[in-house]
Amino acid sequence: MTEKEDLETRLKIAKSKLDNKNTKENKKEGIFLGNAFKLGTELVAAVAVGVIIGFILDNWFGTKPLLIILFFLLGSAAGIFNVIKAAKKMQQK
């Protein structure tokens, strides 16, 4: 082999190693962002469902702010509980 061919071979090997490393790092970042999005969505969804239920019940019973506040607090507690539960599952994996 000539020096030129040897250099080209070394360059190809180095490029493939860099590509593999970048691919692995991008996958880790994608998994991290996906998990963060999942946890945020769990919390927001639980609070939103609680507020909507409280709003509907308030209109139905005529107790304007009481049930919205109560179900907001219940939805917040449920959201936090869901986030903790999901985080523990992620940690086990």
C-alpha positions in Angstrom: 0.0 0.0 0.0 1.1 3.5 -0.7 1.1 6.3 1.8 -1.9 7.9 0.0 -4.0 4.7 0.3 -3.0 4.3 3.9 -4.0 7.8 4.7 -7.3 7.4 2.9 -8.0 4.2 4.9 -7.2 5.9 8.2 -9.5 8.8 7.3 -12.4 6.5 6.5 -12.0 4.7 9.8 -11.8 7.9 11.7 -14.9 9.3 10.0 -16.9 6.1 10.7 -16.0 6.2 14.4 -17.1 9.9 14.6 -20.4 9.1 12.8 -21.1 6.2 15.2 -20.3 8.4 18.2 -22.5 11.2 17.0 -25.4 8.8 16.3 -25.2 7.4 19.8 -25.2 10.9 21.4 -28.1 12.0 19.3 -30.2 9.0 20.4 -29.4 9.7 24.0 -30.5 13.3 23.6 -33.7 12.2 21.8 -34.6 9.8 24.6 -33.9 12.5 27.2 -36.1 15.1 25.4 -38.8 12.5 24.9 -38.9 11.6 28.6 -38.9 15.3 29.6 -41.8 16.0 27.2 -43.7 13.0 28.6 -43.3 14.2 32.2 -44.4 17.7 31.4 -47.4 16.4 29.4 -48.5 14.2 32.3 -48.5 17.1 34.7 -50.3 19.6 32.4 -52.9 17.0 31.3 -53.9 16.1 34.9 -54.3 19.7 35.9 -56.3 20.5 32.8 -58.6 17.6 33.3 -59.2 18.6 36.9 -60.0 22.2 36.0 -62.4 21.1 33.2 -64.2 18.7 35.6 -64.4 21.4 38.2 -65.7 24.0 35.7 -68.4 21.6 34.5 -69.5 20.7 38.0 -69.5 24.3 39.1 -71.9 25.3 36.2 -74.1 22.3 36.9 -74.4 22.9 40.7 -74.0 26.7 40.7 -71.1 26.8 43.1 -68.9 29.0 40.9 -65.3 29.1 42.3 -65.4 26.2 44.8 -65.3 23.1 42.7 -62.9 24.6 40.2 -60.4 25.3 43.0 -61.0 21.9 44.5 -60.5 20.0 41.3 -57.5 22.1 40.4 -55.9 21.0 43.6 -56.9 17.4 43.0 -55.6 17.5 39.4 -52.3 19.1 40.6 -51.9 16.3 43.2 -52.7 13.6 40.6 -50.3 15.2 38.1 -47.4 15.3 40.6 -48.2 11.7 41.6 -48.1 10.6 37.9 -44.8 12.4 37.3 -43.2 10.7 40.3 -44.5 7.3 39.2 -43.3 7.8 35.6 -39.9 9.0 36.8 -39.4 6.0 39.0 -40.2 3.7 36.0 -37.7 5.6 33.9 -35.1 5.3 36.6 -35.5 1.5 36.8 -34.9 1.2 33.1 
